[in-house]
Amino acid sequence: VSELNQTGQLLVKNFPAGAVLLVRNADASNSVSALNPTCTHRGCEVAWKADQNAFVCPCHHAKFSATGEVLASPAKHPLKTYAAKIEGDSVLVKSA
């Protein structure tokens, strides 16, 4: 949690289901979003852009909401999401 608090996002590449990108939600709920950062258009790795409140693909500029929904093409399918919660000093992510 401390690393997530410092950067607002955290990429975990050794997650059992593949890479997962964690982003601290901007609301006061103390919640976190967990998504597979692989763009559904061509497989590039998306990045969280806090100023746009969106995940953006650097390859073809597809844009996804904090919940993984497509906001701008060329992607047609949402990002895979995972259930996640902050518990103590850890972020728990459920892969299935």
Biopython code that builds the backbone (N, CA, C, O; Angstrom):
import numpy as np
from Bio.PDB.StructureBuilder import StructureBuilder

atoms = [
    (1, "VAL", "N", (0.831, -1.189, 0.000)),
    (1, "VAL", "CA", (0.000, 0.000, 0.000)),
    (1, "VAL", "C", (0.874, 1.250, 0.000)),
    (1, "VAL", "O", (0.542, 2.237, -0.657)),
    (2, "SER", "N", (1.980, 1.218, 0.725)),
    (2, "SER", "CA", (2.828, 2.414, 0.779)),
    (2, "SER", "C", (3.377, 2.770, -0.600)),
    (2, "SER", "O", (3.441, 3.949, -0.950)),
    (3, "GLU", "N", (3.770, 1.783, -1.380)),
    (3, "GLU", "CA", (4.267, 2.045, -2.737)),
    (3, "GLU", "C", (3.151, 2.584, -3.628)),
    (3, "GLU", "O", (3.380, 3.484, -4.436)),
    (4, "LEU", "N", (1.965, 2.047, -3.485)),
    (4, "LEU", "CA", (0.813, 2.522, -4.242)),
    (4, "LEU", "C", (0.477, 3.958, -3.859)),
    (4, "LEU", "O", (0.116, 4.756, -4.723)),
    (5, "ASN", "N", (0.590, 4.295, -2.593)),
    (5, "ASN", "CA", (0.319, 5.652, -2.130)),
    (5, "ASN", "C", (1.322, 6.654, -2.694)),
    (5, "ASN", "O", (0.964, 7.800, -2.967)),
    (6, "GLN", "N", (2.567, 6.235, -2.870)),
    (6, "GLN", "CA", (3.602, 7.130, -3.383)),
    (6, "GLN", "C", (3.389, 7.480, -4.851)),
    (6, "GLN", "O", (3.557, 8.633, -5.248)),
    (7, "THR", "N", (3.021, 6.487, -5.654)),
    (7, "THR", "CA", (2.948, 6.694, -7.101)),
    (7, "THR", "C", (1.530, 6.781, -7.642)),
    (7, "THR", "O", (1.322, 7.284, -8.746)),
    (8, "GLY", "N", (0.550, 6.298, -6.881)),
    (8, "GLY", "CA", (-0.829, 6.279, -7.360)),
    (8, "GLY", "C", (-1.132, 5.074, -8.227)),
    (8, "GLY", "O", (-2.293, 4.798, -8.532)),
    (9, "GLN", "N", (-0.075, 4.340, -8.630)),
    (9, "GLN", "CA", (-0.256, 3.138, -9.437)),
    (9, "GLN", "C", (0.902, 2.197, -9.193)),
    (9, "GLN", "O", (1.981, 2.602, -8.759)),
    (10, "LEU", "N", (0.653, 0.926, -9.484)),
    (10, "LEU", "CA", (1.679, -0.087, -9.254)),
    (10, "LEU", "C", (1.466, -1.219, -10.256)),
    (10, "LEU", "O", (0.374, -1.780, -10.346)),
    (11, "LEU", "N", (2.508, -1.547, -11.002)),
    (11, "LEU", "CA", (2.452, -2.657, -11.953)),
    (11, "LEU", "C", (3.092, -3.876, -11.305)),
    (11, "LEU", "O", (4.253, -3.839, -10.897)),
    (12, "VAL", "N", (2.317, -4.964, -11.216)),
    (12, "VAL", "CA", (2.801, -6.217, -10.651)),
    (12, "VAL", "C", (2.874, -7.216, -11.794)),
    (12, "VAL", "O", (1.848, -7.660, -12.309)),
    (13, "LYS", "N", (4.096, -7.569, -12.187)),
    (13, "LYS", "CA", (4.269, -8.457, -13.340)),
    (13, "LYS", "C", (4.227, -9.928, -12.974)),
    (13, "LYS", "O", (3.991, -10.769, -13.843)),
    (14, "ASN", "N", (4.452, -10.265, -11.693)),
    (14, "ASN", "CA", (4.499, -11.675, -11.301)),
    (14, "ASN", "C", (3.194, -12.153, -10.666)),
    (14, "ASN", "O", (3.216, -13.081, -9.858)),
    (15, "PHE", "N", (2.085, -11.555, -11.003)),
    (15, "PHE", "CA", (0.769, -11.989, -10.535)),
    (15, "PHE", "C", (0.436, -13.318, -11.216)),
    (15, "PHE", "O", (0.708, -13.464, -12.407)),
    (16, "PRO", "N", (-0.143, -14.293, -10.505)),
    (16, "PRO", "CA", (-0.401, -15.617, -11.092)),
    (16, "PRO", "C", (-1.214, -15.612, -12.398)),
    (16, "PRO", "O", (-1.022, -16.483, -13.246)),
    (17, "ALA", "N", (-2.112, -14.642, -12.560)),
    (17, "ALA", "CA", (-2.934, -14.594, -13.773)),
    (17, "ALA", "C", (-2.313, -13.717, -14.856)),
    (17, "ALA", "O", (-2.965, -13.438, -15.862)),
    (18, "GLY", "N", (-1.080, -13.280, -14.676)),
    (18, "GLY", "CA", (-0.429, -12.368, -15.612)),
    (18, "GLY", "C", (-0.264, -11.005, -14.958)),
    (18, "GLY", "O", (-0.596, -10.831, -13.786)),
    (19, "ALA", "N", (0.243, -10.050, -15.705)),
    (19, "ALA", "CA", (0.482, -8.715, -15.155)),
    (19, "ALA", "C", (-0.825, -8.082, -14.681)),
    (19, "ALA", "O", (-1.887, -8.296, -15.265)),
    (20, "VAL", "N", (-0.719, -7.299, -13.612)),
    (20, "VAL", "CA", (-1.869, -6.557, -13.104)),
    (20, "VAL", "C", (-1.402, -5.147, -12.758)),
    (20, "VAL", "O", (-0.354, -4.960, -12.140)),
    (21, "LEU", "N", (-2.193, -4.164, -13.164)),
    (21, "LEU", "CA", (-1.906, -2.770, -12.879)),
    (21, "LEU", "C", (-2.896, -2.294, -11.825)),
    (21, "LEU", "O", (-4.109, -2.341, -12.032)),
    (22, "LEU", "N", (-2.370, -1.836, -10.692)),
    (22, "LEU", "CA", (-3.193, -1.348, -9.589)),
    (22, "LEU", "C", (-3.184, 0.169, -9.616)),
    (22, "LEU", "O", (-2.135, 0.790, -9.785)),
    (23, "VAL", "N", (-4.358, 0.761, -9.447)),
    (23, "VAL", "CA", (-4.480, 2.217, -9.432)),
    (23, "VAL", "C", (-5.352, 2.612, -8.261)),
    (23, "VAL", "O", (-6.458, 2.100, -8.086)),
    (24, "ARG", "N", (-4.838, 3.533, -7.463)),
    (24, "ARG", "CA", (-5.599, 4.059, -6.321)),
    (24, "ARG", "C", (-6.718, 4.932, -6.872)),
    (24, "ARG", "O", (-6.462, 5.849, -7.653)),
    (25, "ASN", "N", (-7.963, 4.654, -6.472)),
    (25, "ASN", "CA", (-9.097, 5.438, -6.935)),
    (25, "ASN", "C", (-9.066, 6.816, -6.295)),
    (25, "ASN", "O", (-8.718, 6.956, -5.123)),
    (26, "ALA", "N", (-9.426, 7.822, -7.059)),
    (26, "ALA", "CA", (-9.338, 9.213, -6.623)),
    (26, "ALA", "C", (-10.418, 9.595, -5.619)),
    (26, "ALA", "O", (-10.297, 10.616, -4.942)),
    (27, "ASP", "N", (-11.463, 8.794, -5.513)),
    (27, "ASP", "CA", (-12.533, 9.142, -4.575)),
    (27, "ASP", "C", (-12.093, 8.861, -3.141)),
    (27, "ASP", "O", (-10.996, 8.352, -2.912)),
    (28, "ALA", "N", (-12.923, 9.183, -2.211)),
    (28, "ALA", "CA", (-12.573, 9.038, -0.793)),
    (28, "ALA", "C", (-12.827, 7.631, -0.253)),
    (28, "ALA", "O", (-12.759, 7.428, 0.959)),
    (29, "SER", "N", (-13.112, 6.671, -1.101)),
    (29, "SER", "CA", (-13.484, 5.329, -0.658)),
    (29, "SER", "C", (-12.296, 4.463, -0.241)),
    (29, "SER", "O", (-12.485, 3.363, 0.277)),
    (30, "ASN", "N", (-11.071, 4.954, -0.463)),
    (30, "ASN", "CA", (-9.878, 4.178, -0.135)),
    (30, "ASN", "C", (-9.866, 2.851, -0.895)),
    (30, "ASN", "O", (-9.456, 1.822, -0.359)),
    (31, "SER", "N", (-10.318, 2.886, -2.141)),
    (31, "SER", "CA", (-10.388, 1.672, -2.943)),
    (31, "SER", "C", (-9.319, 1.692, -4.035)),
    (31, "SER", "O", (-8.648, 2.698, -4.264)),
    (32, "VAL", "N", (-9.187, 0.555, -4.692)),
    (32, "VAL", "CA", (-8.178, 0.391, -5.724)),
    (32, "VAL", "C", (-8.782, -0.372, -6.896)),
    (32, "VAL", "O", (-9.606, -1.267, -6.707)),
    (33, "SER", "N", (-8.365, -0.011, -8.109)),
    (33, "SER", "CA", (-8.759, -0.750, -9.308)),
    (33, "SER", "C", (-7.610, -1.668, -9.692)),
    (33, "SER", "O", (-6.444, -1.298, -9.557)),
    (34, "ALA", "N", (-7.935, -2.859, -10.170)),
    (34, "ALA", "CA", (-6.930, -3.823, -10.609)),
    (34, "ALA", "C", (-7.324, -4.333, -11.988)),
    (34, "ALA", "O", (-8.400, -4.906, -12.162)),
    (35, "LEU", "N", (-6.454, -4.125, -12.962)),
    (35, "LEU", "CA", (-6.740, -4.507, -14.339)),
    (35, "LEU", "C", (-5.528, -5.139, -14.992)),
    (35, "LEU", "O", (-4.390, -4.872, -14.608)),
    (36, "ASN", "N", (-5.781, -5.977, -15.978)),
    (36, "ASN", "CA", (-4.705, -6.482, -16.814)),
    (36, "ASN", "C", (-4.323, -5.327, -17.740)),
    (36, "ASN", "O", (-5.192, -4.802, -18.436)),
    (37, "PRO", "N", (-3.039, -4.907, -17.773)),
    (37, "PRO", "CA", (-2.656, -3.733, -18.552)),
    (37, "PRO", "C", (-2.449, -3.984, -20.046)),
    (37, "PRO", "O", (-1.944, -3.113, -20.755)),
    (38, "THR", "N", (-2.832, -5.158, -20.523)),
    (38, "THR", "CA", (-2.651, -5.479, -21.939)),
    (38, "THR", "C", (-3.814, -4.928, -22.752)),
    (38, "THR", "O", (-4.962, -5.332, -22.562)),
    (39, "CYS", "N", (-3.511, -4.005, -23.658)),
    (39, "CYS", "CA", (-4.549, -3.399, -24.505)),
    (39, "CYS", "C", (-5.219, -4.477, -25.342)),
    (39, "CYS", "O", (-4.555, -5.345, -25.908)),
    (40, "THR", "N", (-6.529, -4.411, -25.414)),
    (40, "THR", "CA", (-7.291, -5.412, -26.161)),
    (40, "THR", "C", (-7.261, -5.168, -27.669)),
    (40, "THR", "O", (-7.803, -5.969, -28.430)),
    (41, "HIS", "N", (-6.644, -4.090, -28.106)),
    (41, "HIS", "CA", (-6.540, -3.822, -29.541)),
    (41, "HIS", "C", (-5.372, -4.585, -30.157)),
    (41, "HIS", "O", (-5.582, -5.415, -31.042)),
    (42, "ARG", "N", (-4.148, -4.320, -29.710)),
    (42, "ARG", "CA", (-2.975, -4.973, -30.291)),
    (42, "ARG", "C", (-1.988, -5.505, -29.266)),
    (42, "ARG", "O", (-0.895, -5.944, -29.625)),
    (43, "GLY", "N", (-2.365, -5.469, -27.984)),
    (43, "GLY", "CA", (-1.528, -6.087, -26.969)),
    (43, "GLY", "C", (-0.438, -5.226, -26.358)),
    (43, "GLY", "O", (0.400, -5.742, -25.619)),
    (44, "CYS", "N", (-0.422, -3.939, -26.639)),
    (44, "CYS", "CA", (0.550, -3.051, -25.996)),
    (44, "CYS", "C", (0.161, -2.866, -24.530)),
    (44, "CYS", "O", (-0.969, -3.170, -24.148)),
    (45, "GLU", "N", (1.074, -2.379, -23.718)),
    (45, "GLU", "CA", (0.813, -2.190, -22.298)),
    (45, "GLU", "C", (0.288, -0.780, -22.036)),
    (45, "GLU", "O", (0.980, 0.207, -22.288)),
    (46, "VAL", "N", (-0.939, -0.696, -21.528)),
    (46, "VAL", "CA", (-1.537, 0.603, -21.223)),
    (46, "VAL", "C", (-0.892, 1.192, -19.972)),
    (46, "VAL", "O", (-0.270, 0.481, -19.183)),
    (47, "ALA", "N", (-1.051, 2.491, -19.809)),
    (47, "ALA", "CA", (-0.550, 3.184, -18.622)),
    (47, "ALA", "C", (-1.665, 4.061, -18.075)),
    (47, "ALA", "O", (-2.488, 4.577, -18.831)),
    (48, "TRP", "N", (-1.686, 4.224, -16.765)),
    (48, "TRP", "CA", (-2.677, 5.089, -16.120)),
    (48, "TRP", "C", (-2.241, 6.539, -16.292)),
    (48, "TRP", "O", (-1.107, 6.897, -15.975)),
    (49, "LYS", "N", (-3.140, 7.361, -16.792)),
    (49, "LYS", "CA", (-2.911, 8.798, -16.952)),
    (49, "LYS", "C", (-3.882, 9.516, -16.028)),
    (49, "LYS", "O", (-5.046, 9.717, -16.376)),
    (50, "ALA", "N", (-3.402, 9.903, -14.846)),
    (50, "ALA", "CA", (-4.263, 10.512, -13.836)),
    (50, "ALA", "C", (-4.927, 11.783, -14.339)),
    (50, "ALA", "O", (-6.074, 12.062, -13.987)),
    (51, "ASP", "N", (-4.218, 12.564, -15.163)),
    (51, "ASP", "CA", (-4.784, 13.807, -15.674)),
    (51, "ASP", "C", (-5.965, 13.567, -16.603)),
    (51, "ASP", "O", (-6.799, 14.453, -16.788)),
    (52, "GLN", "N", (-6.042, 12.373, -17.189)),
    (52, "GLN", "CA", (-7.165, 12.010, -18.062)),
    (52, "GLN", "C", (-8.146, 11.077, -17.359)),
    (52, "GLN", "O", (-9.209, 10.762, -17.894)),
    (53, "ASN", "N", (-7.776, 10.635, -16.148)),
    (53, "ASN", "CA", (-8.570, 9.658, -15.395)),
    (53, "ASN", "C", (-8.871, 8.440, -16.270)),
    (53, "ASN", "O", (-10.003, 7.960, -16.328)),
    (54, "ALA", "N", (-7.831, 7.954, -16.947)),
    (54, "ALA", "CA", (-8.015, 6.858, -17.897)),
    (54, "ALA", "C", (-6.712, 6.088, -18.099)),
    (54, "ALA", "O", (-5.618, 6.600, -17.862)),
    (55, "PHE", "N", (-6.868, 4.836, -18.547)),
    (55, "PHE", "CA", (-5.743, 4.037, -19.019)),
    (55, "PHE", "C", (-5.603, 4.343, -20.505)),
    (55, "PHE", "O", (-6.592, 4.325, -21.238)),
    (56, "VAL", "N", (-4.383, 4.623, -20.951)),
    (56, "VAL", "CA", (-4.161, 4.998, -22.344)),
    (56, "VAL", "C", (-3.095, 4.083, -22.939)),
    (56, "VAL", "O", (-2.063, 3.821, -22.322)),
    (57, "CYS", "N", (-3.365, 3.609, -24.139)),
    (57, "CYS", "CA", (-2.417, 2.770, -24.850)),
    (57, "CYS", "C", (-1.444, 3.660, -25.626)),
    (57, "CYS", "O", (-1.877, 4.531, -26.381)),
    (58, "PRO", "N", (-0.140, 3.456, -25.451)),
    (58, "PRO", "CA", (0.834, 4.296, -26.148)),
    (58, "PRO", "C", (0.963, 3.969, -27.639)),
    (58, "PRO", "O", (1.502, 4.774, -28.398)),
    (59, "CYS", "N", (0.483, 2.815, -28.063)),
    (59, "CYS", "CA", (0.656, 2.397, -29.455)),
    (59, "CYS", "C", (-0.356, 3.027, -30.415)),
    (59, "CYS", "O", (0.027, 3.588, -31.441)),
    (60, "HIS", "N", (-1.643, 2.936, -30.083)),
    (60, "HIS", "CA", (-2.683, 3.426, -30.983)),
    (60, "HIS", "C", (-3.685, 4.329, -30.273)),
    (60, "HIS", "O", (-4.726, 4.669, -30.834)),
    (61, "HIS", "N", (-3.371, 4.718, -29.037)),
    (61, "HIS", "CA", (-4.146, 5.704, -28.259)),
    (61, "HIS", "C", (-5.550, 5.261, -27.876)),
    (61, "HIS", "O", (-6.431, 6.096, -27.673)),
    (62, "ALA", "N", (-5.766, 3.952, -27.777)),
    (62, "ALA", "CA", (-7.039, 3.486, -27.215)),
    (62, "ALA", "C", (-7.079, 3.976, -25.772)),
    (62, "ALA", "O", (-6.044, 4.101, -25.117)),
    (63, "LYS", "N", (-8.278, 4.250, -25.290)),
    (63, "LYS", "CA", (-8.427, 4.788, -23.937)),
    (63, "LYS", "C", (-9.490, 3.982, -23.212)),
    (63, "LYS", "O", (-10.526, 3.631, -23.777)),
    (64, "PHE", "N", (-9.204, 3.690, -21.918)),
    (64, "PHE", "CA", (-10.089, 2.884, -21.090)),
    (64, "PHE", "C", (-10.368, 3.612, -19.773)),
    (64, "PHE", "O", (-9.509, 4.321, -19.250)),
    (65, "SER", "N", (-11.571, 3.427, -19.251)),
    (65, "SER", "CA", (-11.938, 4.033, -17.965)),
    (65, "SER", "C", (-11.217, 3.336, -16.818)),
    (65, "SER", "O", (-10.534, 2.333, -17.025)),
    (66, "ALA", "N", (-11.370, 3.863, -15.620)),
    (66, "ALA", "CA", (-10.771, 3.258, -14.424)),
    (66, "ALA", "C", (-11.334, 1.873, -14.156)),
    (66, "ALA", "O", (-10.718, 1.084, -13.440)),
    (67, "THR", "N", (-12.508, 1.564, -14.726)),
    (67, "THR", "CA", (-13.100, 0.238, -14.576)),
    (67, "THR", "C", (-12.834, -0.650, -15.790)),
    (67, "THR", "O", (-13.376, -1.752, -15.878)),
    (68, "GLY", "N", (-12.005, -0.182, -16.727)),
    (68, "GLY", "CA", (-11.607, -0.981, -17.880)),
    (68, "GLY", "C", (-12.467, -0.840, -19.118)),
    (68, "GLY", "O", (-12.145, -1.421, -20.155)),
    (69, "GLU", "N", (-13.549, -0.087, -19.041)),
    (69, "GLU", "CA", (-14.427, 0.071, -20.204)),
    (69, "GLU", "C", (-13.759, 0.918, -21.290)),
    (69, "GLU", "O", (-12.991, 1.830, -20.986)),
    (70, "VAL", "N", (-14.051, 0.616, -22.540)),
    (70, "VAL", "CA", (-13.476, 1.346, -23.671)),
    (70, "VAL", "C", (-14.070, 2.756, -23.721)),
    (70, "VAL", "O", (-15.289, 2.929, -23.742)),
    (71, "LEU", "N", (-13.191, 3.754, -23.741)),
    (71, "LEU", "CA", (-13.609, 5.149, -23.879)),
    (71, "LEU", "C", (-13.314, 5.687, -25.268)),
    (71, "LEU", "O", (-14.029, 6.555, -25.769)),
    (72, "ALA", "N", (-12.253, 5.169, -25.896)),
    (72, "ALA", "CA", (-11.877, 5.632, -27.237)),
    (72, "ALA", "C", (-11.259, 4.472, -28.009)),
    (72, "ALA", "O", (-10.456, 3.707, -27.476)),
    (73, "SER", "N", (-11.649, 4.360, -29.268)),
    (73, "SER", "CA", (-11.140, 3.300, -30.125)),
    (73, "SER", "C", (-9.676, 3.584, -30.469)),
    (73, "SER", "O", (-9.187, 4.685, -30.218)),
    (74, "PRO", "N", (-8.978, 2.610, -31.036)),
    (74, "PRO", "CA", (-9.476, 1.500, -31.826)),
    (74, "PRO", "C", (-9.868, 0.252, -31.039)),
    (74, "PRO", "O", (-10.426, -0.674, -31.628)),
    (75, "ALA", "N", (-9.603, 0.187, -29.744)),
    (75, "ALA", "CA", (-9.992, -1.004, -28.971)),
    (75, "ALA", "C", (-11.510, -1.145, -28.968)),
    (75, "ALA", "O", (-12.240, -0.156, -28.904)),
    (76, "LYS", "N", (-11.966, -2.386, -29.040)),
    (76, "LYS", "CA", (-13.406, -2.666, -29.038)),
    (76, "LYS", "C", (-13.847, -3.429, -27.790)),
    (76, "LYS", "O", (-15.040, -3.518, -27.502)),
    (77, "HIS", "N", (-12.892, -3.975, -27.055)),
    (77, "HIS", "CA", (-13.205, -4.792, -25.881)),
    (77, "HIS", "C", (-12.567, -4.177, -24.634)),
    (77, "HIS", "O", (-11.485, -3.596, -24.716)),
    (78, "PRO", "N", (-13.230, -4.300, -23.480)),
    (78, "PRO", "CA", (-12.690, -3.733, -22.242)),
    (78, "PRO", "C", (-11.452, -4.488, -21.764)),
    (78, "PRO", "O", (-11.177, -5.607, -22.197)),
    (79, "LEU", "N", (-10.714, -3.844, -20.863)),
    (79, "LEU", "CA", (-9.594, -4.504, -20.205)),
    (79, "LEU", "C", (-10.133, -5.514, -19.203)),
    (79, "LEU", "O", (-11.210, -5.319, -18.640)),
    (80, "LYS", "N", (-9.395, -6.583, -18.981)),
    (80, "LYS", "CA", (-9.778, -7.571, -17.968)),
    (80, "LYS", "C", (-9.573, -6.946, -16.587)),
    (80, "LYS", "O", (-8.532, -6.352, -16.306)),
    (81, "THR", "N", (-10.575, -7.092, -15.744)),
    (81, "THR", "CA", (-10.493, -6.520, -14.397)),
    (81, "THR", "C", (-10.473, -7.624, -13.349)),
    (81, "THR", "O", (-10.877, -8.759, -13.604)),
    (82, "TYR", "N", (-9.990, -7.260, -12.163)),
    (82, "TYR", "CA", (-9.923, -8.177, -11.030)),
    (82, "TYR", "C", (-10.532, -7.495, -9.813)),
    (82, "TYR", "O", (-10.469, -6.273, -9.678)),
    (83, "ALA", "N", (-11.117, -8.289, -8.936)),
    (83, "ALA", "CA", (-11.598, -7.760, -7.659)),
    (83, "ALA", "C", (-10.378, -7.452, -6.804)),
    (83, "ALA", "O", (-9.464, -8.270, -6.705)),
    (84, "ALA", "N", (-10.361, -6.275, -6.187)),
    (84, "ALA", "CA", (-9.223, -5.880, -5.358)),
    (84, "ALA", "C", (-9.703, -5.054, -4.181)),
    (84, "ALA", "O", (-10.710, -4.350, -4.262)),
    (85, "LYS", "N", (-8.959, -5.154, -3.077)),
    (85, "LYS", "CA", (-9.271, -4.348, -1.902)),
    (85, "LYS", "C", (-8.007, -4.124, -1.094)),
    (85, "LYS", "O", (-7.054, -4.902, -1.143)),
    (86, "ILE", "N", (-8.040, -3.035, -0.354)),
    (86, "ILE", "CA", (-6.934, -2.729, 0.546)),
    (86, "ILE", "C", (-7.282, -3.317, 1.905)),
    (86, "ILE", "O", (-8.358, -3.079, 2.455)),
    (87, "GLU", "N", (-6.341, -4.089, 2.427)),
    (87, "GLU", "CA", (-6.533, -4.710, 3.734)),
    (87, "GLU", "C", (-5.248, -4.509, 4.539)),
    (87, "GLU", "O", (-4.231, -5.151, 4.278)),
    (88, "GLY", "N", (-5.312, -3.616, 5.511)),
    (88, "GLY", "CA", (-4.105, -3.297, 6.281)),
    (88, "GLY", "C", (-3.080, -2.607, 5.420)),
    (88, "GLY", "O", (-3.356, -1.575, 4.808)),
    (89, "ASP", "N", (-1.879, -3.188, 5.374)),
    (89, "ASP", "CA", (-0.794, -2.626, 4.571)),
    (89, "ASP", "C", (-0.636, -3.321, 3.209)),
    (89, "ASP", "O", (0.355, -3.121, 2.507)),
    (90, "SER", "N", (-1.634, -4.141, 2.854)),
    (90, "SER", "CA", (-1.545, -4.912, 1.613)),
    (90, "SER", "C", (-2.727, -4.647, 0.695)),
    (90, "SER", "O", (-3.800, -4.223, 1.124)),
    (91, "VAL", "N", (-2.491, -4.913, -0.584)),
    (91, "VAL", "CA", (-3.581, -4.897, -1.565)),
    (91, "VAL", "C", (-3.832, -6.345, -1.946)),
    (91, "VAL", "O", (-2.925, -7.040, -2.404)),
    (92, "LEU", "N", (-5.057, -6.795, -1.758)),
    (92, "LEU", "CA", (-5.429, -8.170, -2.109)),
    (92, "LEU", "C", (-6.150, -8.148, -3.449)),
    (92, "LEU", "O", (-7.091, -7.380, -3.646)),
    (93, "VAL", "N", (-5.700, -9.002, -4.373)),
    (93, "VAL", "CA", (-6.279, -9.089, -5.704)),
    (93, "VAL", "C", (-6.720, -10.517, -5.936)),
    (93, "VAL", "O", (-5.944, -11.455, -5.753)),
    (94, "LYS", "N", (-7.974, -10.680, -6.339)),
    (94, "LYS", "CA", (-8.517, -12.012, -6.622)),
    (94, "LYS", "C", (-8.428, -12.257, -8.120)),
    (94, "LYS", "O", (-8.969, -11.490, -8.917)),
    (95, "SER", "N", (-7.740, -13.333, -8.500)),
    (95, "SER", "CA", (-7.489, -13.591, -9.918)),
    (95, "SER", "C", (-8.648, -14.251, -10.647)),
    (95, "SER", "O", (-8.703, -14.205, -11.876)),
    (96, "ALA", "N", (-9.561, -14.855, -9.933)),
    (96, "ALA", "CA", (-10.688, -15.522, -10.629)),
    (96, "ALA", "C", (-12.010, -15.159, -10.000)),
    (96, "ALA", "O", (-13.057, -15.624, -10.452)),
]
sb = StructureBuilder()
sb.init_structure("model")
sb.init_model(0)
sb.init_chain("A")
sb.init_seg("    ")
for serial, (resi, resn, name, xyz) in enumerate(atoms, 1):
    if name == "N":
        sb.init_residue(resn, " ", resi, " ")
    sb.init_atom(name, np.array(xyz, "f"), 0.0, 1.0, " ", f" {name:<3s}", serial, name[0])
structure = sb.get_structure()
